[in-house]
Amino acid sequence: MFSLPLRDDAWLCPLEVWHTGEFAAHLDRAREHIRPWVGPAFVTDDLAGARATLRWYAERRAADGARLYGIRRAGTLVGGAMFTDFDAAAGSCGIGCWLEPAAEGHGLVTPACRTLLDWAFTTRGLHRAEWHCRTENDRSSAVAKRLGMRLEGVRREAWPYAGARHDKEIWAVLAHEWR
Ligand SMILES: CC(C)(COP(=O)(O)OP(=O)(O)OC[C@H]1O[C@@H](n2cnc3c(N)ncnc32)[C@H](O)[C@@H]1OP(=O)(O)O)[C@@H](O)C(=O)NCCC(=O)NCCS
């Protein structure tokens, strides 16, 4: 299985259905940390849920759509980055990411997302990449800024979570800005 070096002993690698056990164990460490900030379908509780997520991405990848990648540090799956959507015909994609708590603050996710963006813009010729996060998610918007994205707007009360509705920021970078 191939992997790309990120920094130190951290690697970016495909995350596929055969990684279900490893992904489920990682979610046990990450679940409560990521729950407020990611889409609810991603926060599953058991092996069947983890497998369903990996299968959802595998099916979309086969259709040149969304894709999921893991970040391993010292051999352990600690998080990842994904194309939440990927539309070559429209020239646009969405990027997302997550980490378990112990992996936060080590500069892992920004280079992982940079790798995805570089592939989207340089290899695939896309024009636009978006990043969506809750307005209160300072660590996420900091990644968007580090990636050279601009805040384009706020969708007010567009993110339901825990019985309340939260504002959602839309960040984006364009191909000519990436170059
Ligand atoms: C969003 C999230 C992935 C960001 O993780 P992160 O670790 O802050 O981001 P990076 O991997 O880019 O690392 C940057 C941090 O590593 C630190 N760092 C340490 N060593 C570093 C190095 N060698 N190089 C670069 N940064 C380094 C930076 O100083 C920065 O920390 P700081 O903000 O405290 O100064 C993480 O907070 C998370 O998983 N949150 C919950 C899920 C989530 O919100 N997902 C996004 C949904 S939109």
The ligand as an SDF file (V2000), in Angstrom:
LIG
                    3D

 48 50  0  0  0  0  0  0  0  0999 V2000
   -9.5470   21.0270   12.6480 C   0  0  0  0  0  0  0  0  0  0  0  0
   -8.3430   20.1870   13.1180 C   0  0  0  0  0  0  0  0  0  0  0  0
   -8.1490   19.0410   12.1690 C   0  0  0  0  0  0  0  0  0  0  0  0
   -7.1040   21.0990   13.1250 C   0  0  0  0  0  0  0  0  0  0  0  0
   -6.0120   20.3900   13.6650 O   0  0  0  0  0  0  0  0  0  0  0  0
   -4.6460   21.1830   13.9980 P   0  0  0  0  0  0  0  0  0  0  0  0
   -3.7250   20.2280   14.6280 O   0  0  0  0  0  0  0  0  0  0  0  0
   -4.9830   22.4370   14.7250 O   0  0  0  0  0  0  0  0  0  0  0  0
   -4.1360   21.6250   12.5640 O   0  0  0  0  0  0  0  0  0  0  0  0
   -2.7350   21.3200   11.8820 P   0  0  0  0  0  0  0  0  0  0  0  0
   -2.6060   19.8640   11.7180 O   0  0  0  0  0  0  0  0  0  0  0  0
   -2.6460   22.1620   10.6780 O   0  0  0  0  0  0  0  0  0  0  0  0
   -1.6670   21.7840   12.9450 O   0  0  0  0  0  0  0  0  0  0  0  0
   -1.4800   23.1500   13.2590 C   0  0  0  0  0  0  0  0  0  0  0  0
   -1.0790   23.2150   14.7050 C   0  0  0  0  0  0  0  0  0  0  0  0
    0.0810   22.3970   14.8990 O   0  0  0  0  0  0  0  0  0  0  0  0
    1.1430   23.1680   15.4640 C   0  0  0  0  0  0  0  0  0  0  0  0
    2.4090   22.5840   15.0230 N   0  0  0  0  0  0  0  0  0  0  0  0
    3.2140   21.8420   15.8190 C   0  0  0  0  0  0  0  0  0  0  0  0
    4.2850   21.4190   15.1400 N   0  0  0  0  0  0  0  0  0  0  0  0
    4.1490   21.9170   13.8810 C   0  0  0  0  0  0  0  0  0  0  0  0
    4.9530   21.8400   12.7320 C   0  0  0  0  0  0  0  0  0  0  0  0
    6.1140   21.1560   12.7210 N   0  0  0  0  0  0  0  0  0  0  0  0
    4.5210   22.4640   11.6090 N   0  0  0  0  0  0  0  0  0  0  0  0
    3.3730   23.1440   11.5830 C   0  0  0  0  0  0  0  0  0  0  0  0
    2.5660   23.2600   12.6850 N   0  0  0  0  0  0  0  0  0  0  0  0
    2.9620   22.6490   13.8080 C   0  0  0  0  0  0  0  0  0  0  0  0
    0.8310   24.5850   15.0070 C   0  0  0  0  0  0  0  0  0  0  0  0
    1.4610   25.5470   15.8280 O   0  0  0  0  0  0  0  0  0  0  0  0
   -0.6850   24.6040   15.1540 C   0  0  0  0  0  0  0  0  0  0  0  0
   -1.0590   24.6380   16.5090 O   0  0  0  0  0  0  0  0  0  0  0  0
   -1.6600   25.9820   17.1880 P   0  0  0  0  0  0  0  0  0  0  0  0
   -2.8620   26.3770   16.3740 O   0  0  0  0  0  0  0  0  0  0  0  0
   -1.9910   25.5400   18.5650 O   0  0  0  0  0  0  0  0  0  0  0  0
   -0.5360   26.9830   17.0740 O   0  0  0  0  0  0  0  0  0  0  0  0
   -8.5590   19.6070   14.5470 C   0  0  0  0  0  0  0  0  0  0  0  0
   -8.7050   20.6790   15.4380 O   0  0  0  0  0  0  0  0  0  0  0  0
   -9.7880   18.7040   14.6480 C   0  0  0  0  0  0  0  0  0  0  0  0
   -9.7390   17.5300   14.3180 O   0  0  0  0  0  0  0  0  0  0  0  0
  -10.9150   19.2590   15.1350 N   0  0  0  0  0  0  0  0  0  0  0  0
  -12.1430   18.4700   15.2690 C   0  0  0  0  0  0  0  0  0  0  0  0
  -12.7020   18.0480   13.9250 C   0  0  0  0  0  0  0  0  0  0  0  0
  -12.8540   19.2390   13.0060 C   0  0  0  0  0  0  0  0  0  0  0  0
  -13.1340   20.3410   13.4170 O   0  0  0  0  0  0  0  0  0  0  0  0
  -12.7120   19.0000   11.6940 N   0  0  0  0  0  0  0  0  0  0  0  0
  -12.8810   20.0370   10.6860 C   0  0  0  0  0  0  0  0  0  0  0  0
  -14.3220   20.1530   10.3490 C   0  0  0  0  0  0  0  0  0  0  0  0
  -14.6280   21.5890    9.3250 S   0  0  0  0  0  0  0  0  0  0  0  0
  1  2  1  0
  2  3  1  0
  2  4  1  0
  2 36  1  0
  4  5  1  0
  5  6  1  0
  6  7  2  0
  6  8  1  0
  6  9  1  0
  9 10  1  0
 10 11  2  0
 10 12  1  0
 10 13  1  0
 13 14  1  0
 14 15  1  0
 15 16  1  0
 15 30  1  0
 16 17  1  0
 17 18  1  0
 17 28  1  0
 18 19  1  0
 18 27  1  0
 19 20  2  0
 20 21  1  0
 21 22  1  0
 21 27  2  0
 22 23  1  0
 22 24  2  0
 24 25  1  0
 25 26  2  0
 26 27  1  0
 28 29  1  0
 28 30  1  0
 30 31  1  0
 31 32  1  0
 32 33  2  0
 32 34  1  0
 32 35  1  0
 36 37  1  0
 36 38  1  0
 38 39  2  0
 38 40  1  0
 40 41  1  0
 41 42  1  0
 42 43  1  0
 43 44  2  0
 43 45  1  0
 45 46  1  0
 46 47  1  0
 47 48  1  0
M  END
$$$$
